[in-house]
Amino acid sequence: MNSTAAGYSASDHTFVVCAYKENHYLEETISSLERQSTKSSILVSTSTPNEYIRAICNKHQIEMVVNPSPHYAGDDWNYGYNCANTPLVTIVHQDDNYESTYLEEILSAFNAYPLRDVLIAFSDYYEIRNDRPVQSNLMLRVKRVMNHPFRLSSLNKLSFIKKSVLRFGCPICCPAVTLNKELLGDSVFDTTLKDSCDYKTWVNLASCSGRFVYIKERLVGHRIYLGSATSRNLEDDIRTAETLSILEMLWPRSIARLVNRVYSASEKLNTVN
């Protein structure tokens, strides 16, 4: 699984698609991975095996692995991540789309630094609402400003900077992230939270030696629709409570509550009317 001294190539990367039940966006997501300008491995991981997922895997000649011990999303992500036999892994949500240059740009981001210097690299993203791309809104603009320090080589390796950004919420779009298993090892994702496991994972990784590298190009389309896990958890206020628990790791409780109130209001934009 080790990379070469020349840097990372497409053969060092796997897209792990986390599939659940019978989501009608799954094949569209897989097709966007197959259209990458540089080709890497694709793996489907599920904790809800069914004929719908199997048929799509068979059609696209993709291996499917089944998590025998499902719990929260982090457990499913860890299982698929652990099954990938490459140094670099992208956890793909079953309803998002990837621009054709996503992997090409991700590899360039990793290779712009010394080998094994980058913990995660991630791109900017846009939203897909009612099957139409939304390139910018208030929340996306705020997240782009928050992520700016991760573009700067003088800052993106500093734990203080990584934590400082995350003190004001999570600007990192999980499906836009590629992780470096050579540095992070197996089972990197938090498994204690139902919805905000990605946010807590980035907070945990902020203390590790290595860079968070941000690519300003919008290379992932994150779908917002009724029935998505994000929308359901926001409706149930699960994310609000979990985000507060994370912010209390970074702030005194009174300040954490204030930040959470503002952040939760912005996150409500992830609901669909």
C-alpha positions as CSV (number, residue, x, y, z in Angstrom):
1,M,0.0,0.0,0.0
2,N,3.0,2.3,0.1
3,S,3.4,5.1,-2.4
4,T,6.6,5.6,-4.4
5,A,9.2,8.3,-3.9
6,A,7.9,10.0,-7.1
7,G,4.6,10.8,-5.4
8,Y,1.0,9.6,-5.6
9,S,-0.6,8.4,-8.8
10,A,-4.1,7.2,-9.6
11,S,-3.1,3.6,-8.7
12,D,-2.7,4.9,-5.2
13,H,-6.3,5.9,-4.8
14,T,-9.7,4.3,-4.2
15,F,-13.2,5.9,-4.3
16,V,-15.3,4.1,-1.6
17,V,-19.0,4.6,-2.4
18,C,-21.1,4.1,0.8
19,A,-24.4,2.8,-0.5
20,Y,-27.6,2.5,1.6
21,K,-30.9,0.9,0.7
22,E,-32.2,1.8,-2.8
23,N,-31.1,5.3,-3.6
24,H,-31.9,6.4,-7.1
25,Y,-28.9,8.7,-7.3
26,L,-26.4,5.9,-6.7
27,E,-25.7,5.0,-10.4
28,E,-25.3,8.7,-11.3
29,T,-22.7,9.1,-8.6
30,I,-20.8,6.0,-9.8
31,S,-20.9,7.3,-13.4
32,S,-19.3,10.6,-12.3
33,L,-16.4,8.6,-10.8
34,E,-16.0,6.6,-14.0
35,R,-15.7,9.8,-15.9
36,Q,-12.7,11.0,-14.0
37,S,-9.9,12.3,-16.2
38,T,-7.5,9.9,-14.4
39,K,-8.8,6.5,-13.5
40,S,-8.5,4.9,-10.0
41,S,-10.2,2.1,-8.2
42,I,-13.9,2.1,-7.2
43,L,-15.4,0.1,-4.3
44,V,-19.0,0.0,-3.1
45,S,-19.4,-0.6,0.7
46,T,-22.8,-1.1,2.2
47,S,-24.5,-2.2,5.5
48,T,-27.8,-2.8,3.7
49,P,-27.1,-5.3,0.9
50,N,-29.9,-5.7,-1.6
51,E,-30.5,-6.6,-5.3
52,Y,-30.7,-3.0,-6.3
53,I,-27.1,-2.3,-5.2
54,R,-25.8,-5.6,-6.5
55,A,-27.3,-5.0,-9.9
56,I,-25.6,-1.6,-10.2
57,C,-22.3,-3.1,-9.0
58,N,-22.6,-6.0,-11.5
59,K,-23.4,-3.6,-14.3
60,H,-20.4,-1.4,-13.6
61,Q,-18.2,-4.4,-12.6
62,I,-17.5,-2.9,-9.2
63,E,-16.7,-5.0,-6.1
64,M,-19.2,-4.7,-3.3
65,V,-18.3,-5.3,0.4
66,V,-20.8,-5.6,3.2
67,N,-20.3,-4.2,6.7
68,P,-21.3,-7.0,9.1
69,S,-21.5,-4.7,12.2
70,P,-23.3,-1.5,11.2
71,H,-24.1,1.2,13.7
72,Y,-23.6,4.9,12.9
73,A,-22.3,6.4,9.6
74,G,-18.7,6.5,11.0
75,D,-18.7,2.7,11.4
76,D,-19.8,2.3,7.8
77,W,-17.2,4.8,6.6
78,N,-14.5,3.1,8.6
79,Y,-15.4,-0.4,7.2
80,G,-15.2,0.8,3.6
81,Y,-12.1,2.9,4.2
82,N,-10.4,-0.1,5.9
83,C,-11.3,-2.3,2.9
84,A,-9.5,0.0,0.4
85,N,-6.0,-1.3,-0.3
86,T,-4.5,2.1,-1.4
87,P,-2.8,4.9,0.5
88,L,-5.4,7.5,-0.6
89,V,-9.1,7.0,0.0
90,T,-12.2,9.2,-0.8
91,I,-15.4,8.3,1.0
92,V,-18.2,9.0,-1.5
93,H,-21.8,9.7,-0.5
94,Q,-24.2,7.8,-2.7
95,D,-26.0,10.9,-3.9
96,D,-23.2,13.4,-4.8
97,N,-21.5,14.1,-8.1
98,Y,-17.8,14.5,-8.9
99,E,-16.4,16.8,-11.6
100,S,-14.1,14.9,-14.0
101,T,-11.0,16.6,-12.7
102,Y,-11.6,15.9,-9.0
103,L,-9.0,13.1,-8.7
104,E,-6.5,14.8,-10.9
105,E,-6.6,17.9,-8.7
106,I,-6.5,15.9,-5.5
107,L,-3.4,14.1,-6.6
108,S,-1.7,17.4,-7.6
109,A,-2.5,18.7,-4.1
110,F,-0.9,15.8,-2.4
111,N,2.1,15.9,-4.7
112,A,2.6,19.6,-4.2
113,Y,4.1,18.8,-0.8
114,P,6.8,16.4,0.5
115,L,5.6,12.7,0.5
116,R,3.5,11.8,3.5
117,D,3.1,15.5,4.5
118,V,-0.6,15.8,3.8
119,L,-3.2,14.3,6.1
120,I,-6.2,15.2,4.0
121,A,-6.8,17.2,0.8
122,F,-10.3,18.4,-0.1
123,S,-11.9,20.6,-2.8
124,D,-14.5,23.3,-2.7
125,Y,-18.0,22.2,-3.6
126,Y,-21.3,23.4,-4.9
127,E,-24.8,22.3,-4.0
128,I,-27.3,20.4,-6.1
129,R,-30.9,21.5,-5.3
130,N,-33.9,20.3,-7.3
131,D,-31.4,18.7,-9.7
132,R,-29.8,22.1,-10.5
133,P,-26.3,23.3,-9.4
134,V,-26.2,26.1,-6.9
135,Q,-22.7,27.5,-7.2
136,S,-22.9,30.0,-4.4
137,N,-25.0,31.1,-1.4
138,L,-24.3,32.7,1.9
139,M,-23.3,29.5,3.7
140,L,-21.0,28.4,0.8
141,R,-19.3,31.8,0.8
142,V,-18.7,31.7,4.5
143,K,-17.2,28.2,4.3
144,R,-14.9,29.4,1.5
145,V,-13.6,32.2,3.6
146,M,-13.1,29.8,6.5
147,N,-11.2,27.3,4.4
148,H,-8.8,29.9,2.9
149,P,-6.0,29.3,5.5
150,F,-5.8,25.7,4.3
151,R,-4.6,27.0,0.9
152,L,-1.5,28.5,2.4
153,S,1.5,26.3,2.9
154,S,2.7,28.5,5.8
155,L,-0.5,27.8,7.7
156,N,-2.1,24.5,6.7
157,K,0.3,22.4,8.8
158,L,-0.2,24.3,12.1
159,S,-2.5,22.5,14.6
160,F,-3.4,25.9,16.0
161,I,-4.7,27.1,12.6
162,K,-6.5,23.9,11.9
163,K,-8.3,24.0,15.2
164,S,-8.9,27.7,15.0
165,V,-10.8,27.3,11.7
166,L,-12.9,24.4,13.2
167,R,-13.8,26.4,16.3
168,F,-16.4,28.2,14.2
169,G,-18.0,25.2,12.6
170,C,-17.2,22.7,10.0
171,P,-16.4,24.2,6.5
172,I,-15.0,20.9,5.2
173,C,-17.4,19.0,2.9
174,C,-16.9,15.3,3.8
175,P,-17.4,13.8,0.3
176,A,-14.9,16.3,-1.1
177,V,-12.1,14.9,1.2
178,T,-9.4,12.4,0.3
179,L,-7.6,10.9,3.3
180,N,-4.0,9.6,3.6
181,K,-4.1,6.1,5.1
182,E,-0.3,6.0,5.3
183,L,-0.4,8.8,7.9
184,L,-3.8,8.1,9.5
185,G,-4.0,4.3,9.6
186,D,-7.2,2.4,9.8
187,S,-10.6,3.3,11.3
188,V,-10.0,7.1,11.2
189,F,-13.6,8.2,11.5
190,D,-15.4,9.0,14.8
191,T,-18.0,6.4,15.7
192,T,-19.6,8.1,18.7
193,L,-21.8,10.6,16.9
194,K,-24.7,9.8,14.6
195,D,-24.5,12.8,12.3
196,S,-21.5,15.0,13.0
197,C,-18.9,12.2,12.9
198,D,-17.1,14.0,10.1
199,Y,-16.8,17.2,12.0
200,K,-15.5,15.4,15.1
201,T,-13.0,13.5,12.9
202,W,-11.5,16.7,11.5
203,V,-11.2,18.1,15.0
204,N,-9.4,15.0,16.1
205,L,-7.1,15.1,13.1
206,A,-6.3,18.8,13.6
207,S,-4.0,17.7,16.5
208,C,-2.0,15.3,14.2
209,S,1.2,16.3,12.4
210,G,0.4,17.0,8.8
211,R,-1.5,19.3,6.5
212,F,-5.1,20.0,5.7
213,V,-4.9,21.1,2.0
214,Y,-7.8,23.0,0.4
215,I,-8.4,23.2,-3.4
216,K,-10.5,26.3,-4.3
217,E,-12.0,24.7,-7.4
218,R,-15.6,23.4,-7.0
219,L,-15.1,19.8,-7.8
220,V,-17.9,18.1,-5.9
221,G,-21.7,18.6,-6.2
222,H,-23.3,18.0,-2.8
223,R,-26.9,17.1,-3.2
224,I,-29.5,18.6,-0.9
225,Y,-32.9,17.0,-1.0
226,L,-35.8,15.7,1.1
227,G,-34.9,12.4,2.5
228,S,-31.1,12.9,2.6
229,A,-29.4,11.9,5.8
230,T,-28.3,15.5,6.4
231,S,-31.8,16.9,6.0
232,R,-33.3,14.2,8.2
233,N,-30.8,14.8,11.0
234,L,-31.3,18.6,10.8
235,E,-35.1,18.2,11.1
236,D,-34.5,16.0,14.2
237,D,-32.0,18.6,15.7
238,I,-29.5,15.7,16.0
239,R,-26.8,17.8,14.3
240,T,-27.4,20.8,16.6
241,A,-26.8,18.8,19.8
242,E,-23.8,16.9,18.4
243,T,-22.2,20.1,17.0
244,L,-22.5,21.7,20.5
245,S,-20.7,18.7,22.0
246,I,-17.8,19.3,19.6
247,L,-17.7,23.0,20.1
248,E,-17.5,22.4,23.8
249,M,-14.2,20.6,23.1
250,L,-12.9,23.9,21.6
251,W,-14.5,26.6,23.6
252,P,-15.7,27.4,27.1
253,R,-19.4,26.2,27.3
254,S,-20.9,29.7,27.2
255,I,-19.0,30.6,24.0
256,A,-19.6,27.2,22.5
257,R,-23.4,27.7,22.9
258,L,-23.2,31.1,21.2
259,V,-21.2,29.8,18.2
260,N,-23.5,26.8,18.0
261,R,-26.6,29.0,17.8
262,V,-25.2,31.0,14.9
263,Y,-23.8,27.9,13.1
264,S,-27.0,25.9,13.5
265,A,-29.0,28.7,12.0
266,S,-26.8,28.6,8.9
267,E,-27.0,24.8,8.7
268,K,-30.8,25.1,8.4
269,L,-30.1,26.1,4.8
270,N,-29.4,22.4,4.2
271,T,-33.2,21.8,4.5
272,V,-35.4,21.7,1.4
273,N,-38.7,23.5,1.4
